[in-house]
Amino acid sequence: MEKGTGGGAPTKSTMNVLLYMPPSLRERRRYLLFEVMCERELDKRDLLKEIWDSIYSLYGDVGGGEIKLRLIEYHNREERKSGVGILRCTHDKVEEVRASLACIHSVNGARVGIRVIKISGTIKGATRLRR
């Protein structure tokens, strides 16, 4: 009997075939490059918690789940009291994410302002402007 065929456990090569999804069936994503202007340096977890709180207060559990938000990266800038990050969401919920970012005014007692710099279809396109 050949490897990977028959009734045995799936091998690594057959697992890769099962996990592949053609591009036409994948969800389209958008990447938002944003800047946070704040009074002091922010922790990445505190910022993400505040973003999720804003999304849930505006759109509820169902709307928050449909957004499929993920913080790809966030870095504090040393020269100024600001930070830059990249958020990922579904392509049809970009305006909802932008609205929820605009509703954030403070994180852990520090006043903040969040500005979306660029929206891109790839991470590479979003990071191109950041440098």
C-alpha positions in Angstrom: 0.0 0.0 0.0 1.3 3.5 -0.9 2.0 6.1 1.7 -0.9 8.5 2.3 -3.6 6.3 0.8 -5.9 3.8 2.4 -7.8 4.0 5.6 -4.9 4.9 7.9 -4.2 8.3 9.6 -3.6 11.2 7.2 0.0 12.0 6.5 1.5 15.5 6.3 1.2 15.7 2.5 -2.5 14.8 2.6 -3.1 17.3 5.4 -1.7 20.1 3.3 -4.1 19.2 0.5 -7.0 19.3 2.9 -6.0 22.7 4.4 -5.6 24.5 1.0 -8.4 26.9 0.1 -8.5 28.5 -3.3 -8.3 32.3 -3.3 -11.8 32.7 -4.6 -13.2 31.1 -1.4 -11.0 33.0 1.1 -12.3 35.9 3.0 -11.0 39.2 1.8 -9.1 41.2 4.4 -8.0 44.8 4.8 -5.1 46.1 6.8 -5.4 49.5 8.6 -2.2 51.4 9.4 -3.0 53.7 12.3 -1.3 56.1 14.6 -2.0 56.6 18.2 -1.2 60.1 19.7 -1.2 59.9 23.5 0.1 61.5 26.7 2.3 58.6 27.6 3.4 55.3 26.2 0.7 52.6 25.9 0.8 48.9 26.4 -0.3 46.9 23.4 -2.8 44.9 25.4 -4.5 47.9 26.9 -4.9 49.5 23.5 -6.4 46.3 22.1 -8.8 45.9 25.0 -10.0 49.5 24.5 -10.5 48.8 20.8 -12.5 45.7 21.5 -14.6 47.6 24.1 -15.4 50.3 21.6 -16.4 47.7 18.9 -18.6 45.8 21.3 -20.3 49.0 22.6 -21.1 50.1 19.1 -22.0 46.9 17.3 -22.5 44.2 20.0 -21.3 40.6 20.1 -22.6 39.7 16.6 -21.2 42.8 14.9 -17.9 42.4 16.8 -17.6 38.8 15.6 -18.3 39.7 12.0 -15.5 42.2 12.0 -12.8 39.5 12.8 -10.4 42.1 14.1 -6.8 41.3 14.8 -3.9 43.5 15.9 -1.0 42.5 13.6 1.6 44.8 15.2 2.0 47.8 17.4 5.1 49.8 18.3 5.7 52.8 20.5 7.8 55.6 19.0 10.5 56.8 21.2 11.0 60.3 19.8 7.3 61.3 20.3 4.6 60.1 22.6 2.8 58.1 19.9 2.6 54.7 18.4 2.0 53.0 15.1 0.2 49.8 14.5 -1.6 47.6 11.9 -5.1 46.1 12.4 -6.6 43.4 10.2 -10.4 43.2 9.5 -12.8 41.9 6.9 -13.1 44.0 3.7 -16.7 45.0 4.3 -16.2 46.1 7.9 -13.5 48.7 7.4 -15.8 51.7 8.1 -17.1 50.1 11.3 -13.5 49.7 12.5 -12.7 53.3 11.6 -15.8 54.4 13.5 -14.9 52.4 16.6 -11.3 53.8 16.5 -12.7 57.4 16.4 -14.8 56.7 19.5 -11.7 55.9 21.7 -10.7 58.9 23.7 -8.7 57.4 26.6 -6.8 54.3 27.5 -6.0 53.6 31.2 -6.7 57.2 32.0 -4.4 58.6 29.4 -6.0 60.8 26.7 -5.5 59.4 23.2 -6.3 60.1 19.6 -6.3 57.4 16.9 -5.8 58.3 13.3 -6.1 55.9 10.4 -3.2 56.6 8.0 -3.7 54.1 5.3 -5.9 51.1 4.3 -4.4 48.4 2.2 -5.2 44.9 0.9 -1.8 43.5 2.0 0.5 43.9 5.0 3.3 44.8 2.6 1.3 47.7 1.3 0.4 48.9 4.8 4.0 48.8 6.0 5.4 50.6 3.0 4.3 54.0 4.3 5.3 53.3 7.9 9.0 53.3 7.3 
